[in-house]
Amino acid sequence: MSNIVIVGTQWGDEGKGKIVDLLAEFANAVVRFQGGNNAGHTMVVNGEQFISHLVPSGILQKKTCFIGNGVVVDPAVLVEELDYLTEKGTAAGPDNLKISERAHIIMPYHKQVDHAREKMKGDKKIGTTGRGIGPAYEDKATRRGIRFVELLDPEVFSERVKTILEEKNFYLKNYLSSETLDAEAIIDEYKKYGERLAPHVTNISVTLQETLKAGGQILFEGAQGTHLDIDHGTYPYVTSSNTVSGNACAGAGVGPKDITEVIGIVKAYTTRVGAGPFPSELFDDIGNKIQEKGAEFGATTGRRRRCGWLDTVILNNAVRLNGLTGMAVTKLDVLGGLESLNICTGYEYEGEILHNFPASLNVLGACKPIYETLPGWSEDISNVRKKEDLPYNTRKYLSRIEEITEIPIYIISVGPGRDETIIVTNPFC
């Protein structure tokens, strides 16, 4: 029996959706344990693209999927996503999608505050998606949040909204110079969401424990990447939750003893969306080529992703923070056609060589990447299905990543499709 946590090792957008979709075939349940609809997972099955923001990627494999208590949920987005999946011919009913009764809800005032704050910051804005994720987590931490269990109790929900909105409206009007919101309108709107989603809401910790006792295998799906973690990322240019593997337990309601593997998803190069330091970022034609060939645009926002060489300083940071047991390398095919490839193996800062990721953004912003250069390859690898059939230089590139991280590569993605994959080691088998 294997229970596996999937995490991103960079700044998100590593291709977690595809790997989760792939491995979900061997799992009995798939659990999303943190984040909100500020992250999108893209999957391509039989040439058709699917994008999910809240529903775990395993829904395409017809597995029982769970939205954990560590997720903040915008019910309007979730309802829209359920309708989208239904239109695509994918069932997402109460039997195969369950929502934690303890998951917190994103309210209209969260999104209003999010937008107003970014507008006020001007050029100093963080680059939030404006979907209310941060403000929702704020209210969770200050015990002013509303969970699904409260949403399903009309009297409690109404009282909570009226009490909380009094403070939010004062803040919106008098500090953020923004429009205020009407409590009754919110209550009426969310009552409909509650009625629609009520059949999905349950104590998922209990259900997951039953799955474990029956010998079932669980796949835990994270959103964003390690370096967007609220504690360990490039703060304040981070998300508002813990993205590292340790949060899989807290965000789903299972114990650490039940986790057997942690797989880190590594894009064959590095990308980042939004502001913040990025030592290996490319500003030349190669960076543009990678961006265009890799179709590097955010699945949620459509924003252009910044591209750079693979950075093993941040990769090794992710190895340590997550306790990785294996890696999945994605978008390896995008690097085809480049004469040579660089791997960042350290940073130079004021004459000193750094191999550990600095906490100070001023230090990180002044770091210069130290590169190791390897030969590239020109062959098309999208049809390769065995590691030994990859070009020699491709295998050398992968081997060097394993040497630097001391972690084996389990899976290699050579294209966006589910079938465009090389499985070196199946962690479920």
Buried (B, 14 or more C-beta within 10 A) or exposed (E): EBBBBBBBBBBBBBBBBBBBBBBBBBBBBBBBBBBBBBBBBBBBBEEEEBEBBBBBBBBBBEBBBBBBBBBBBBBBBBBBBBEBBEEBEBEBEEEBBBBBBBBBBBBBBBBBBBBBBBEEEEEEBBBBBBBBBBBBBBBBEEEEBBBBBBBBEBEEBBEBBEEBBEEBBEBBEEEBEBEBBEBEEBBEEBBEBBEBBEEBBBBBBEBBBEBBEEEBBBBBBBBBBBBBBBEBBBBEBBBBBBBBBBBBBBBBBBEEEBBBBBBBBBBBBBBBBBBBBBBBBBEEEBBEBBBEBBEBBBBBBEEEBBBBBBBBBBBBBBBEBBBBBBBBBBBBBBBBEBEEBBBBBBBBBEEEEBEEBBEEBEBBEBBEBBBBEBBBBEEEBEEBEEBEEBBEBBBBBBEBBEEBBEBEBBBBBBBBBBEBBBBBEEBBE
